[in-house]
Amino acid sequence: LIVTDKYINQEALERKIIIKEGFSVNVYYWDLKKWNDLKRSKSKRLPISIDLKEEEFKSYKIDYVKKGTSINLNQYLAIFPGNLIADLYDYHNTKLLENNVRLFLSANRKANKAIRQTIIDDANYFFSYNNGISATAEKIIIADEKISRIEDFQIVNGGQTTASIHYARKNDKSDLT
């Protein structure tokens, strides 16, 4: 955690530092802008923005189907790769789920073990067995017919699935491709 009383351009800074093979550290920066954003936030939480052009995410190409329901509201259906879900949870942890009705309950619960077991034994059926993740966003930016940025991303349903995917990769060393 790096705290400063200055303004810093966080876009250009490392978010993860590799210490040695298999061991890394997340880096979080708090500057005057971040403190101000939190103070002014109606939700009293910092919005999570995902820039799929950033180095760590640029390999993900997210297709989507868009449905406009009104002038100010659009709905998107997209398939996020398992590794992207795990990467997001690895960095943001339960902050991704702050608007979720239920936070992730436990890696040892029967349902969560079953989700992880599906990844290990029947990965091809994972999509069929799990009802997905529902998320909200303040804004979605499209570039080259792909989702390129998601602003104020929050998972509102599917926290158990999200965390189970993360722990399957982290603890079980499962291949999420």
N, C-alpha and C positions, 0 to 999 in steps of 0.2 A: 504494500500500500504506500503510495507516494502522495503526500499532501503538500500543497504550496499555496502561498498567498498571492500568486501571480496567475496570469492567464497563460495556458500552454496549448499548443496545437496537438491534441491527443490523437488525431488521425495519423500522424506521422510516427507515433511511438509504438514500441513493442508491447503487445498485450500478453505474450507468453514467452518465457525464457526457458530454453532447454538447459538443464543443469548437467545431465548425463543421459545416456540412452535409456529411455523408458521413464524418465523423471523430469518433470517440468514444473514451472511455477507461473501462476497467473499474476499479472501486474495490473493493479487498479490505480488510476490517477484521480485525485480530487484537486481541482483548481478553483479559482474564484467563479468561473462560469458554471461549473457543476454545482457548487454550493448555491449559487443564485437560482439555477434551474430547479433545484430541489425545493428551495424556499418558495418559489413562485408556482410550483406544481399544484394543480387542483387535487390530484390523487395522492399527493405527498409521497410519491415514489419517482425515481428517475426513469424516464422512458428508455426502452431498449431498442436500439436501431441496428439493423443488420444490413451491412453494405456488401453485396455479393460480388463487388469488384475488388474488395480488399484481398490482399495476398492469401490469407488463410481460407477464404471462401470462394475465390475466383474459379476454382475447378467445378463448382456446383452450377449447373444450368437448370433453372427451375421453370418448367413449362406450366401453363395455367389455363384455366377456362374462366372467363369473366362473365358475370351476370350483373347488369345494372338494375337496381331496384328503384332508385330515385336519383335526383340530381346530386345529392350528397352522399349516397350510399351505394357501394359496389360490393359484390360477393365474389370471392375467388376460390376456385378449387385447384389445389396443387399437390403434387407428390414430392415431399421433401425426402431426400436420401437419409437413410439411418445414420450415416456418419455426420451429416449436417446437424441432425437432432442431437446427437451425442456431443458434438463440438459446442453447440449452443449451451447445452446443459452443463458441460464441463466448465465453461467460462462464467456463465451467469447463474448457475445453480438454481435455487428456488426463487430467485428474482424473476425468472421466466413465468412463474406460477402464482405471482402475488394476487392476481385477480381470479385465481382458480377457486372454485367452491371448496375443494379438498386438496390440500397439498399431498405430495407423495407420502404414503403411509409408512412403508417399510419394505426393504428388499426381501424380507423373510416372509411376508404375507403370501398366502397361497396363490392369489391371483397374480401377484408380481413374479413369483417363482415360475408360474405357468407361462407368463409372457416371455421371460428370459429363456425358459426351456424351449419354447417355440423357435426363438432365434437360433438356438444351438442345434435342435433336432430337425425342425421343419421350416427353415427360413423362407422357402418358397410359398408357404401358406400364411406367413405373418400378416400380410395385408388382409387376407380373407378372415383370419381369426380375430383381428383387433379392429375396433370400430373407428380408429383414426384419432386425430388430434384436431380440436377446434381452437382457433386463435383469432384475436382481434388485432387490428392495426389502425393507426391514425391515417397512414398514407402508404400506398404501394407505388413504387416507381418502376416503369417498364422501359427496357432498352433492348433493342434487337429482338423483339418479340419474346423476351424472357423477363422474369422478375429480377430486377437489379438492386433494389433497395426496399426494405420494409422499416417503416418508422413507428415507434411505440408498439412493438410486438409483444403480445401477452398470450400465453396459452391459457384458455379458460376452461377447457375440458380435454382430458388426456394426459394429465400430470403423471399418473401411474405408468402409462405407456412411455412417456418421455423419459422419466427417470429409469425405467427398466431397460430401455434401449441403451442409455448411458452406462448403467452398471453391467449390462451384458458385455459391452466392449471393455470396460475398465477392469471388472473383476473376473469375468469368465473368459476374457481375451477372444470374444466372438468376432467373427468377420461380419460386418454390417452391410457389405455391398449387396 
